[in-house]
Amino acid sequence: MGAGAERPPHAAGRRPRLLVEFLCLDENDWIMSDDMTQAAMTTWAAKDLPARLLAAQVAKLRNCTPEDVALLVTAGKLRPLGRPNTNVVKFFGAVELMALMADGEWLDDATKTIGQFWRRKNARRNGVTLEKQADNTSAEATTQ
């Protein structure tokens, strides 16, 4: 670098700030802003990931199971590439995934979605409805 060259923010020992800004064209099409695209591309390149990821690869990045990835797809929180049928192998865009994982609100919402699914499934398995479970929880809270 020459004397007058400007150093990028990450070269000065700081991480690039990730700005999560999506523009919604309609309920199924989201476009990342230029800043978010650049930050996601930088993260993607640093991790040396392929452009398309399988559900197992997505699960590894998110620290969850492939079944949880399928739950997020079903709930509409994660969108596979190319609008595939239900019975085919799904691929996910690495750059889009990096952008979503940089969004704390999305991570919180995805975690809640997975937790709610398993809470409902366990309640059905144990023969407890969610209303009974809520009543038991509130009764326990008042006695403590």
C-alpha positions, 0 to 999 in steps of 0.5 A: 500500500502506498502512503496515501492509500486508505486501509479497509476497516478490517485491516486496522484490526477491526472487524467489518460491521455487518449491516443487515438490510433487506429490501422486500419485493414481495413475500417470497423475494428478498434482496440484500443491500449492497453493504450487506452483500459485501459483508456476507461475501467477505464472510463467505470467502473467509470461511472457504465455503461452496456457493451452494450448501446442503442442509447438513452443511447449513446445520453445521454452520448454525450448530443445529441438526439437519432436521432443524434446518428442515423445520426452518424451511417449513416455517418459511424462515429459510429459503432453499435455492430454486424453489425445489419440490418437497422430495428433492435435495435442497441447496441453500445460498452460502452468502444469503445464509451468512447474511441471515446469521449476521442478523440477531433478530433472525437468529432469535426468531429461528431459535424460537421457532425450533424451540416451539416445534420441539415443545409442541412435539414433546407435549403431544408425545407426553399427552399434554396439551399446550394449555395444560402445560401453560396452566402447570407452569403458571401454577408452579410460578405462583407457588414459588 
